[in-house]
């Protein structure tokens, strides 16, 4: 819930990292009582435990992150609001 009373609730999502270096993100959420699907796509690069996302979609959502075992923690934004997203394989 933001300062204006708007609510955003994440329900499910999927991040697909392909071997060719591209990714796609799809998140199902509820915004102010209505269902929304938010997507992003682009390319990614892994160096050590860092993963860098370069979105090609509009709006750009994914940002840099950290890989730890089978999980990724990354910066993202939805509706202009920054979030940290935790993804598990």
KOLZA-908745 format. One record per residue: x, y, z of N, C-alpha, C, O, CB in turn; residue in one letter. Coordinates in pm, whole numbers, plus 32768, in hexadecimal, padded with zeros to 4 digits. Glycine has a CB too. Example, Ala and Ser with C-alpha at 12.3 -4.5 7.8 and 13.67 -1.06 7.14 Angstrom:
   nu   nv   nw  cau  cav  caw   cu   cv   cw   ou   ov   ow  cbu  cbv  cbw code
 8527 7DC7 830C 84CE 7E3E 830C 8528 7EB6 830C 8590 7EB4 834E 846B 7E41 8389    A
 8505 7F1F 82C4 8557 7F96 82CA 850A 8003 8313 853D 8072 8324 8580 7FC4 823C    S
% end
This chain:
   nu   nv   nw  cau  cav  caw   cu   cv   cw   ou   ov   ow  cbu  cbv  cbw code
 8055 7F8A 8000 8000 8000 8000 805A 807B 8000 80B6 8088 8051 7F9F 8000 807B    X
 803D 80D7 7FA3 808D 8150 7F9F 804B 81BF 7FEF 7FE0 81AA 8028 80A3 817D 7F0D    X
 8088 8234 7FF5 8055 82A5 8042 7FCD 82D6 8013 7F85 8314 8060 80B6 8315 803C    X
 7FA9 82BA 7F95 7F29 82E5 7F60 7EBA 827E 7F74 7E48 8296 7F4C 7F36 8304 7ECF    X
 7EDC 820B 7FB1 7E79 81A4 7FCA 7E6E 813A 7F5F 7E1D 80DE 7F6C 7DF6 81E2 7FDC    X
 7EBD 8144 7EF5 7EBC 80DC 7E8E 7EFD 805E 7EC4 7F5F 8064 7F0D 7F05 810C 7E0D    X
 7EC5 7FEA 7E9E 7EFC 7F6B 7ECC 7F29 7F17 7E55 7EE8 7F14 7DED 7E94 7F1E 7F20    X
 7F98 7ED4 7E67 7FCF 7E77 7E04 7FF3 7DF8 7E4E 8042 7DFA 7EAD 804C 7EB4 7DBA    X
 7FB8 7D88 7E23 7FD4 7D06 7E63 8003 7CA6 7DF7 7FBE 7C90 7D94 7F55 7CCE 7EAD    X
 8079 7C6C 7E0B 80AF 7C0B 7DAD 8072 7B83 7DC9 806D 7B58 7E3C 814A 7C06 7DB6    X
 8044 7B3E 7D61 8005 7ABC 7D72 805C 7A4B 7D3F 8065 79E3 7D80 7F80 7AB9 7D2B    X
 809C 7A5B 7CCC 80F5 79F4 7C96 814B 7A33 7C2A 8132 7AA3 7BFC 80A3 797A 7C5E    X
 81B0 79E9 7C02 8206 7A1D 7B98 826C 79B8 7B6C 8282 7951 7BAC 824B 7A9A 7BC6    X
 82AB 79D8 7AFC 8310 7980 7AC3 8378 79D2 7A78 8356 7A2C 7A2B 82CF 7917 7A64    X
 83F5 79B3 7A90 8465 79EC 7A45 84A6 797A 79FA 84D0 7917 7A36 84CC 7A36 7AA4    X
 84AF 7988 7977 84EE 7921 7924 8570 7958 78ED 8572 79BE 78A8 8490 78F4 78B0    X
 85DE 7913 790E 8664 7936 78DB 8688 78D0 7870 8693 7859 788E 86D0 7939 794E    X
 869A 78FD 77F6 86B9 78A2 7787 874E 789D 776D 8798 78FA 778D 866F 78CE 7709    X
 877B 782F 7733 880A 7819 7719 8844 7880 76B8 88BC 7898 76B8 881F 778D 76E1    X
 87F0 78BF 7664 8822 7922 7605 8839 79AB 7645 885D 7A0A 7600 87C1 7930 7591    X
 8824 79B6 76C9 883B 7A33 7710 87C1 7A8D 7718 87CD 7AFF 7745 88A9 7A7D 76D0    X
 874E 7A5D 76EE 86D4 7AAD 76F8 8682 7A80 7771 8695 7A12 77A5 8680 7AA1 7676    X
 8628 7AD7 779D 85D1 7AB4 780D 8545 7AEA 77F2 8530 7B44 77A1 8609 7AED 7892    X
 84E5 7AAF 7838 845D 7AE4 7839 8426 7AD7 78C7 8441 7A76 790D 8401 7A98 77D2    X
 83DB 7B3A 78EF 83A0 7B40 7974 830A 7B54 7965 82DE 7BA6 7915 83DF 7BB3 79CA    X
 82BC 7B08 79B1 822B 7B1B 79B5 81FE 7B11 7A46 821B 7AAF 7A8A 81E1 7AB3 795C    X
 81B7 7B77 7A76 8188 7B7D 7B00 80F3 7B98 7B00 80C4 7BF6 7AC0 81D4 7BE9 7B51    X
 80A9 7B45 7B48 801A 7B5A 7B5C 800A 7BA2 7BE1 8045 7B7A 7C46 7FC9 7AD2 7B5B    X
 7FBC 7C0D 7BE1 7FAA 7C5D 7C5A 7F1C 7C94 7C60 7ECF 7C89 7C01 8011 7CD0 7C5E    X
 7EFE 7CCE 7CD1 7E7E 7D14 7CE3 7EA0 7DA4 7D05 7EE9 7DBE 7D65 7E26 7CD1 7D54    X
 7E6C 7E02 7CB7 7E83 7E90 7CCD 7DFD 7ED3 7CE5 7DA6 7ED6 7C8E 7ECE 7ED2 7C54    X
 7DED 7F0A 7D5E 7D70 7F4C 7D86 7CF5 7EF5 7D6B 7C8D 7F26 7D3F 7D61 7FD2 7D3D    X
 7D02 7E73 7D85 7C93 7E17 7D7A 7C80 7DD7 7CF2 7C2B 7D7F 7CE3 7C19 7E5C 7D9D    X
 7CCC 7E01 7C8E 7CC0 7DC7 7C08 7D3C 7D7A 7BE0 7DAB 7D9E 7C06 7CA4 7E34 7BA2    X
 7D2A 7D0F 7B94 7D9A 7CBD 7B68 7DEC 7D00 7AFB 7DB4 7D3C 7A9F 7D68 7C37 7B37    X
 7E70 7CF5 7B05 7ECB 7D29 7A9F 7F38 7CC2 7A85 7F5E 7C77 7ADF 7F09 7DB1 7ACB    X
 7F69 7CBF 7A0B 7FDD 7C70 79E6 804B 7CD1 79BE 8037 7D24 7964 7FBD 7C0A 7974    X
 80BD 7CC6 79FF 812F 7D1D 79E0 819C 7CC8 79A3 81BA 7C5B 79D4 8162 7D67 7A60    X
 81D7 7CFA 7937 823C 7CAD 78F0 82BA 7D01 78D9 82B7 7D7C 78E4 8205 7C7B 786A    X
 8325 7CBD 78BA 83A3 7CFD 7894 83F0 7C97 7842 83DD 7C1E 7850 83F5 7D2E 7911    X
 8447 7CC9 77EE 849E 7C71 779E 851D 7CBC 777E 8522 7D37 7786 8457 7C42 771C    X
 8583 7C71 775A 8602 7CAF 7738 8670 7C48 7737 8659 7BD2 771B 8623 7D1E 779A    X
 86E8 7C77 7756 875D 7C1F 775B 879B 7C28 77E6 8789 7C8A 782E 87C4 7C44 76EC    X
 87E6 7BBF 7809 8828 7BBD 788B 88B7 7B8A 7878 88D8 7B48 7816 87DB 7B64 78EF    X
 890A 7BAC 78DA 8995 7B7D 78DC 89BA 7B5D 796B 899F 7BAB 79C7 89F7 7BE8 789F    X
 89F7 7AE7 797E 8A23 7ABC 7A02 8ABB 7AC5 7A09 8B01 7A96 79AF 89F3 7A2B 7A22    X
 8AEE 7B03 7A74 8B7D 7B0D 7A8D 8B93 7AF0 7B20 8B70 7B41 7B76 8BB5 7B9A 7A64    X
 8BCF 7A7C 7B3E 8BDE 7A53 7BC9 8B56 7A3D 7C06 8B07 79ED 7BD3 8C2D 7ABD 7C1A    X
 8B38 7A84 7C74 8AB4 7A76 7CB1 8A58 7AED 7C90 89ED 7AFB 7CCC 8AC2 7A69 7D48    X
 8A80 7B41 7C31 8A2E 7BB2 7C06 89E4 7B90 7B86 8A1A 7B4D 7B2E 8A85 7C30 7BF1    X
 8968 7BBE 7B7B 891C 7BB1 7B00 88EA 7C3C 7ADB 88AB 7C81 7B2C 88A5 7B4B 7B10    X
 8906 7C64 7A60 88DF 7CE7 7A2E 8874 7CD5 79C4 8888 7C8D 7962 8959 7D35 79F6    X
 8803 7D17 79D6 8795 7D12 7978 8794 7D92 7925 87A5 7E00 795A 870D 7CFF 79C1    X
 8780 7D84 78A2 8770 7DF6 7849 86E8 7DE6 7805 86DB 7D9F 77A2 87E5 7DFE 77DF    X
 8682 7E29 783B 85FB 7E1C 7804 85F1 7E58 7778 862D 7EC0 775B 8596 7E5D 7860    X
 85A4 7E17 7723 8584 7E4E 76A0 84F0 7E6F 7698 84C3 7EAC 7637 85AB 7DEC 7630    X
 84A3 7E47 76FC 8414 7E63 7701 83F9 7EEC 773B 8451 7F2D 7773 83CD 7DF8 7752    X
 837D 7F17 772D 8354 7F97 7764 82D3 7F82 77B0 8270 7F5B 7772 8344 8001 76F5    X
 82CD 7F99 7831 8337 7FD7 7881 83A2 7F72 78AA 8386 7EFC 78BB 82FB 8019 78FC    X
 841B 7FA3 78B9 848A 7F4F 78E7 8474 7F31 797B 845A 7F8C 79CA 8514 7F95 78D1    X
 847D 7EB1 79A0 8462 7E8B 7A2B 84DC 7E55 7A74 84F9 7E80 7AE4 83F4 7E25 7A2E    X
 8525 7DF8 7A38 8591 7DB4 7A7F 860E 7E0B 7A87 862C 7E59 7A2C 85B3 7D2F 7A3B    X
 8655 7DFB 7AF5 86D3 7E41 7B0D 873C 7DD9 7B33 8729 7D61 7B1B 86C3 7EAE 7B7E    X
 87A9 7E05 7B6D 8816 7DAD 7B93 87EE 7D54 7C08 8794 7D75 7C56 8891 7DFD 7BB7    X
 8834 7CE2 7C13 8814 7C85 7C7E 888C 7C31 7CA8 88FC 7C43 7C77 87A4 7C2B 7C55    X
 8871 7BD5 7D04 88D6 7B7C 7D3B 88A3 7AED 7D2F 8830 7AD1 7D51 88F9 7B9F 7DCF    X
 88FA 7A93 7CFF 88DB 7A05 7CF4 891B 79BF 7D6B 8990 79D3 7D88 890D 79CA 7C6C    X
 88CC 796B 7DB0 88FE 791E 7E20 88C2 7892 7E18 884D 787F 7E3B 88DD 7963 7EA8    X
 8911 7831 7DEA 88DD 77AA 7DDA 8870 77A8 7D71 8889 77CB 7CFE 88A8 7773 7E60    X
 87F7 7780 7D97 8787 777A 7D39 8725 77EE 7D4B 86B1 77E4 7D23 873E 76F6 7D49    X
 8755 785C 7D87 86FE 78D0 7D99 873E 794E 7D61 87B8 7958 7D56 86DC 78E3 7E2E    X
 86E8 79AE 7D3F 8714 7A31 7D0F 86C7 7A9A 7D5E 864E 7A90 7D6F 86FB 7A42 7C73    X
 870F 7AFD 7D90 86D1 7B73 7DCC 86F5 7BE8 7D72 876B 7C02 7D59 8702 7B8A 7E61    X
 868F 7C2E 7D41 86A7 7C99 7CE1 8651 7D12 7CFF 85EA 7D07 7D42 868D 7C69 7C53    X
 867D 7D85 7CCE 862F 7DFE 7CD8 85D0 7E03 7C61 85F6 7DDF 7BF2 868A 7E7C 7CDD    X
 8557 7E31 7C78 84F3 7E3D 7C0F 8498 7EB1 7C31 84A3 7EEC 7C9D 84A3 7DB9 7BFE    X
 843E 7ED3 7BD7 83DA 7F38 7BF6 8357 7F17 7BB1 8355 7EE2 7B42 840B 7FC4 7BCD    X
 82EC 7F38 7BF4 8266 7F25 7BBE 8218 7FA5 7BDB 8211 7FD1 7C4E 821F 7EA7 7BFC    X
 81DE 7FDE 7B76 8195 805B 7B88 81ED 80CD 7BB7 81BE 8127 7BFD 8125 8047 7BE8    X
 826D 80C9 7B92 82CA 8131 7BBB 82FC 8124 7C4A 8347 8179 7C79 828B 81B5 7BAB    X
 82D2 80BB 7C90 82FA 80A5 7D1B 8364 8039 7D1F 834D 7FCB 7CED 8280 807E 7D73    X
 83DA 8055 7D5B 8444 7FF0 7D61 8424 7F84 7DC7 83EE 7F9F 7E32 84C9 8032 7D82    X
 8447 7F08 7DA2 8436 7E93 7DF7 84B3 7E3E 7DEE 8502 7E4B 7D91 83B9 7E43 7DCE    X
 84C5 7DE6 7E50 8527 7D7C 7E47 84D9 7CFD 7E2D 8478 7CDF 7E73 8580 7D71 7ECA    X
 8503 7CB2 7DC8 84BE 7C38 7DA3 851A 7BC2 7DC3 858F 7BC2 7D9E 8495 7C39 7D0E    X
 84E4 7B5D 7E08 852F 7AE6 7E2B 84F6 7A72 7DDA 847F 7A53 7DE3 8527 7AC9 7EC5    X
 854B 7A32 7D8C 8521 79C6 7D33 8566 7946 7D5B 85DE 7945 7D78 8540 79E9 7CA1    X
 851B 78D8 7D5C 854F 7854 7D7E 853B 77F6 7D08 84D3 77F9 7CC7 850A 781B 7DFE    X
 859E 77A3 7CEE 8592 773F 7C84 8541 76CB 7CB6 852A 766B 7C6D 861C 770F 7C54    X
% end
